[in-house]
């Protein structure tokens, strides 16, 4: 579990990157020490009045968290294809949430999923989709619905998980500004 001080530093880094980007100012260079130097996958989710406003992440644990959080925060506010770019007037209304990803674990059965604990990745060919653990809880999905919606996010038929698609689960530490 990430200590509160490190959580605050990661959230501040994401907030500062978003604020600088939206205001067209130079992006602060993260000091890659401590928690910011740790290699981890992560997602940055933006909410406005409780509704999703952007979410972008990096799955692999192959870069320092300081770089991943900065890049994903900027992308979540500017290039999530589901939403227009965040405007200056929206900045005070945004709530940030970070998901620090654990390792991907291959799965062979839906029974290996614990709703509320595991996020999912589904891949078949060039199609790949990921849903964070909190998505299944927010929508009250069971294991099969969670798998089906992850397939859909990958651009696959909703039953691809039954027909040869590769499935991984992962745990994530989720925290936000609230």
VMD Tcl script that draws the C-alpha trace (Angstrom):
set ca {
  {0.00 0.00 0.00}
  {1.31 3.41 -0.96}
  {1.79 5.75 2.01}
  {-0.51 8.82 2.16}
  {2.40 11.21 1.57}
  {3.32 9.39 -1.66}
  {-0.33 9.28 -2.75}
  {-0.55 13.05 -2.29}
  {2.68 13.52 -4.30}
  {1.34 11.41 -7.18}
  {-2.00 13.24 -7.21}
  {-0.23 16.62 -7.08}
  {1.99 15.57 -9.99}
  {-1.08 14.62 -12.07}
  {-2.95 17.81 -11.13}
  {0.08 20.02 -11.90}
  {0.59 18.33 -15.29}
  {-3.08 18.79 -16.25}
  {-3.15 22.41 -15.09}
  {0.03 23.28 -16.98}
  {-1.14 21.53 -20.15}
  {-4.60 23.13 -20.18}
  {-3.08 26.56 -19.49}
  {-0.45 25.97 -22.22}
  {2.42 26.32 -19.79}
  {5.55 24.18 -19.58}
  {4.91 20.77 -18.05}
  {6.77 20.38 -14.75}
  {9.60 17.83 -14.90}
  {9.02 15.20 -12.21}
  {11.86 14.52 -9.78}
  {12.30 10.79 -10.39}
  {13.08 9.87 -6.81}
  {11.16 7.86 -4.23}
  {7.71 6.75 -5.38}
  {8.13 8.66 -8.67}
  {11.10 6.43 -9.57}
  {9.20 3.15 -9.04}
  {8.23 1.28 -12.19}
  {4.51 0.61 -12.41}
  {1.59 0.70 -14.76}
  {-1.01 3.32 -13.91}
  {-4.23 4.96 -15.04}
  {-5.34 8.54 -14.50}
  {-9.11 9.00 -14.39}
  {-10.79 12.41 -14.42}
  {-14.31 12.94 -13.11}
  {-16.46 16.07 -13.31}
  {-19.58 16.22 -11.12}
  {-19.24 12.46 -10.64}
  {-19.15 11.65 -14.36}
  {-16.13 10.28 -16.19}
  {-14.34 13.07 -18.06}
  {-11.24 11.20 -19.26}
  {-9.21 8.10 -18.50}
  {-5.89 7.05 -19.99}
  {-3.32 4.59 -18.71}
  {-0.19 2.61 -19.30}
  {-0.32 -1.11 -18.50}
  {3.31 -2.22 -18.47}
  {5.56 -1.62 -15.46}
  {8.43 -0.51 -17.70}
  {8.83 3.20 -16.84}
  {9.11 5.35 -13.72}
  {5.76 6.27 -12.21}
  {6.61 9.98 -12.39}
  {6.76 9.80 -16.19}
  {3.74 7.50 -16.53}
  {1.49 9.66 -14.33}
  {2.55 12.89 -16.05}
  {1.98 11.49 -19.55}
  {-1.31 9.78 -18.70}
  {-2.68 12.84 -16.90}
  {-2.02 15.01 -19.95}
  {-3.53 12.41 -22.27}
  {-6.61 11.95 -20.06}
  {-7.38 15.68 -20.22}
  {-6.61 16.15 -23.90}
  {-6.68 13.02 -26.07}
  {-9.22 10.55 -24.66}
  {-11.22 9.97 -27.86}
  {-14.51 9.78 -25.93}
  {-14.34 13.39 -24.73}
  {-13.36 16.87 -25.90}
  {-10.23 18.36 -24.33}
  {-10.61 19.75 -20.81}
  {-10.97 23.53 -20.70}
  {-9.54 26.02 -18.22}
  {-13.00 26.64 -16.72}
  {-13.37 22.92 -15.93}
  {-10.12 22.60 -13.96}
  {-11.62 23.45 -10.53}
  {-14.45 20.95 -11.12}
  {-12.21 17.96 -11.87}
  {-11.61 15.17 -9.39}
  {-8.58 13.00 -10.10}
  {-8.30 9.29 -9.39}
  {-5.17 7.19 -9.82}
  {-5.00 3.43 -10.27}
  {-1.56 1.91 -9.67}
  {-1.52 -1.45 -11.41}
  {-0.14 -4.70 -10.11}
  {1.26 -7.38 -12.44}
  {-0.90 -9.05 -15.08}
  {-1.82 -12.64 -14.18}
  {-2.96 -14.99 -16.98}
  {-6.37 -16.58 -16.45}
  {-8.12 -19.66 -17.77}
  {-11.53 -19.34 -16.12}
  {-14.04 -16.64 -15.17}
  {-14.03 -18.18 -11.68}
  {-10.60 -16.61 -11.12}
  {-12.09 -13.08 -11.14}
  {-13.00 -11.41 -7.88}
  {-15.31 -8.46 -8.59}
  {-14.06 -5.35 -6.81}
  {-10.51 -6.76 -6.59}
  {-9.46 -7.52 -10.16}
  {-9.28 -5.48 -13.33}
  {-9.19 -7.30 -16.65}
  {-7.26 -7.29 -19.91}
  {-8.55 -9.22 -22.94}
  {-6.52 -9.66 -26.13}
  {-7.05 -11.44 -29.41}
  {-4.82 -10.65 -32.35}
  {-4.24 -6.89 -32.48}
  {-7.33 -6.17 -30.36}
  {-6.73 -5.43 -26.70}
  {-9.01 -3.94 -24.06}
  {-8.71 -3.16 -20.37}
  {-11.25 -2.31 -17.71}
  {-10.26 -1.24 -14.21}
  {-11.63 -3.07 -11.19}
  {-13.86 -0.17 -10.17}
  {-15.81 -0.35 -13.46}
  {-17.40 -3.72 -12.63}
  {-18.39 -2.46 -9.19}
  {-19.84 0.82 -10.50}
  {-22.02 -1.04 -13.01}
  {-22.87 -4.00 -10.69}
  {-21.54 -6.50 -13.21}
  {-20.97 -10.16 -12.48}
  {-17.87 -11.97 -13.80}
  {-19.36 -12.83 -17.19}
  {-20.65 -9.30 -17.80}
  {-17.24 -7.90 -16.81}
  {-15.49 -10.23 -19.27}
  {-18.02 -9.44 -22.03}
  {-17.65 -5.67 -21.61}
  {-13.86 -5.97 -21.59}
  {-14.08 -7.86 -24.89}
  {-16.34 -5.12 -26.26}
  {-13.83 -2.46 -25.17}
  {-11.18 -4.39 -27.14}
  {-13.35 -4.23 -30.25}
  {-14.03 -7.95 -30.07}
  {-17.31 -9.89 -29.98}
  {-18.62 -9.91 -26.42}
  {-18.13 -13.69 -26.20}
  {-14.51 -13.65 -27.41}
  {-13.38 -14.61 -23.91}
  {-15.11 -17.97 -24.49}
  {-13.55 -18.39 -27.94}
  {-9.81 -18.20 -27.52}
  {-9.10 -14.61 -26.47}
  {-6.33 -14.30 -23.88}
  {-7.43 -13.01 -20.49}
  {-5.40 -11.48 -17.67}
  {-6.45 -10.15 -14.31}
  {-4.64 -7.58 -12.21}
  {-5.05 -5.83 -8.91}
  {-4.86 -2.07 -8.58}
  {-4.46 0.37 -5.75}
  {-7.05 3.08 -6.39}
  {-7.11 6.47 -4.67}
  {-8.17 9.98 -5.47}
  {-8.35 13.55 -4.36}
  {-11.59 13.03 -2.45}
}
mol new
graphics top color blue
foreach p $ca { graphics top sphere $p radius 0.5 }
foreach p [lrange $ca 0 end-1] q [lrange $ca 1 end] { graphics top cylinder $p $q radius 0.2 }
display resetview
